Structure formats: structure tokens, C-alpha cells
Amino acid sequence: MTLFDVYPLNNITITKALGSNVWDENGVQYLDMYGGHAVISIGHTHPHWVKRIEEQLEKIAFYSNSIIIPIQAQLAEKLGKVSGKEDYQLFLCNSGAEANENALKLASFHNGKKKVIAFSKSFHGRTSLAVAATDNPSIVAPVNETDNIIFLPFNDEAALSECFEKHGSEISSVIIEGIQGVGGIVLANTSFLQLIRTLCDKYNSVYIADSVQCGYGRSGQFFAHDYAGVNADIYSMAKGMGNGFPIGGILIAPHIKAKYGLLGTTFGGNHLACSAALAVLEVIEQDGLINHAKELGAYITEELKAIEGIKNVRGRGLMIGFDVPEELKDLKKTLLTDFKVFTGEAKPNVIRLLPSLALTKAHADEFLAALKGAIELLKTK
């Protein structure tokens, strides 16, 4: 049997990881400025995270949601405290796509409506309705196609208002990333998010804040949407939630009522996943990582703006993107092969930085030096 070939792979095998560094099978050290798609929130193999999982594994690893699982309630309490959403409700699942699926489904259950507003360059997952609401036709299979999704230009307030005026009675929900990740690190305008809140209130629609990549403190707020000063009805979470252990979830506003049968999961909220997620929140809280991400991100952003050859630096906290001209189109590859630095990419010619929230200033400076070196190397080719 062979693996189903769906990913273009770098010819690297990582066998060890610690903090913001990883090592390959030959012992070569790399700086991780990508965190495995924004998954590594508190650093690779953080000792508290490892200990929490090991201690839980020695007790019980799994039982179904047909019994009381106290660690789920502990996670909900800690998540409410750290996020500031203490009056919300928590439903646990396994991934970001699953979180968005449940958010969209719950919204439709809540108001009985079918239409969903999504936006250009959005990415919400690869399954069913989540992929239908993703603005990338190449990953939408025929079976996923539906006329229930309305795509609008991102940050276009006039288009949003007009759509609600025409279809408000049909619109179940609006789903939006606070900062688009796959779309190239594009920030939702504060006024745009505030308008979504106003229109959802007016037309009995549900505001879904996709925080899978831009949540969990990465932006310098717990949710990037928090910069707008309004609350969403549902927040979806995953990536940084377990620091590499698969877990996802949605935070649900108190006016959306639970009922048996609405949602369900086999593996969601299992003992090990909750242990990993609790460890993440404990480290974020104890080490002040949200504020650290804000301050270090601001430092990196300002330093990037001063580097010749890159442009349109943008982002919040440790979710940063910048554009590179055509002559630097191989920058990501050069950083990896010649300078041993992992970064992310978005088409066309966008570099994405999504490191651990525990990234040190020394590591940030190491990256900035490598970036300058990579640019100079490419200019001489």
C-alpha cells in the first residue's frame, strides 16, 4: 500500500522538536516560523504539555461522551476565563473544518434558515459545507456544491448591506475569518465586523467568527475578532488549541440553546485532547503569551518594514504576512534550504509567519537575519 499523494512535500523528515526549533533525521536544526500551519501555540513538546498528557494517559485515554468527563468542564471553565467569554457554552470536536461544520449547522438549527454569507479568498475547511463556503473551486467537489452559499467581496460594506436587504429573511449566518490565513494574511476591517454584528442582529442571523487560525491569542487578542469590540454568536477554534494534539471546538453564545441530537461527536472532548488543551491554556495564562505575541509581533512587523525588497507587511501579533516581488518568488524555498527556516506561503508571492506564541526575541532576530541573507542571496542569482 502507498500513501494517497495529495501534498507536495519538502524532502525533509523531522524527528525531534523543542520550543521554536525542529531537527531532521541528520541532526540539522531548523527555526520554525510556521508552527505547522499555526498549530504550535506554546512551543514544540512544551514540558508542561507533555506532563499533562502523560499523566492523563496513565489514568484513562478515552471513553465516549455517554458518560460524565470532568476534564471537559475544567477545560470549559479555563477557556471561558482566558478568552473572556465566560457566559458562552463549549462544544468540543476534533478539527477546524469540523468546528466550522458544527457552527454552520447549529446556526441553521437556531434560526431555521439556509443561506450562508462567506467572502472572497476565504478558507473554512475541506469538508462538506465548510469547503462549500471556501473560496477555492479547485477543492470543492461536485457533491459539495450548493446554492446556499453567497460569496461577497471581503471588507465590502456596501455589498454586505445590499445582500442583507435583498436576502435577509433567508440568511442563516455570516462566516468570516478575523484575519484570513490561506487568503494571504488579510485583516477584516473593524467597521466591517461591527456591521456584520449589526446586520445579524437586525435580520436574526448568526455571526460566526472563524478563529481556527487567527484565534487562541495569535493576534495579540484571544480572538482576532475581539479587536472590533463586538461579540460573535459562535467562535470556531482548532489549530493552536492543542499545540499539535488534534482538538477543535466552538464557543456558543448563551441565547443559542442546546437540545439533544443537535450536535454529536465520538472523539471530540476525549480525555487526552482535553489534557493537551488545558496545558495550552495554563501556559498561555501563566507566561502571558497573548501580550507577548502582541509585543513581539509588533517588533517583527516594524523590522520587516525596514527590509528592502519586501512590501505590504501586515498582520497582528504573531500572524504576519508580506508580499515579495517576482524576483524573490523563491524566498520561502531559499529560507528553508539555505538558511534552515520554515515559513509559510500563500499565492501569489506571499510569505506567512505563524510561529509559536512563545517565540523569543532572539529567535525573531535570527529569522530577520536569515531573511536579509536570503534576499541578498536571491539578488545575486
Secondary structure, 3 states (H helix, E strand, C coil): CCCCCCCCCCCCCEEEEEECEEEECCCCEEEECCHHHHCCCCCECCHHHHHHHHHHHCCCCCCCCCCCCHHHHHHHHHHHHHHCCCCCEEEEECCHHHHHHHHHHHHHHHHCCCEEEEECCCCCCCCHHHHHCCCCHHHCCHHHCCCCEEEECCCCHHHHHHHHHHHCCCEEEEEEECEECCCCCEECCHHHHHHHHHHHHHHCCEEEEECCCCECCCCCCCEHHHHHCCCCCEEEECHHHCCCCCCEEEEECCCCCCCCCCCCCCCCCCHHHHHHHHHHHHHHHHCCHHHHHHHHHHHHHHHHHCCCCCEEEEEECCEEEEECCHHHCCHHHHHHHHHCEECEEECCCEEEECCCCCCCHHHHHHHHHHHHHHHHHHHHC
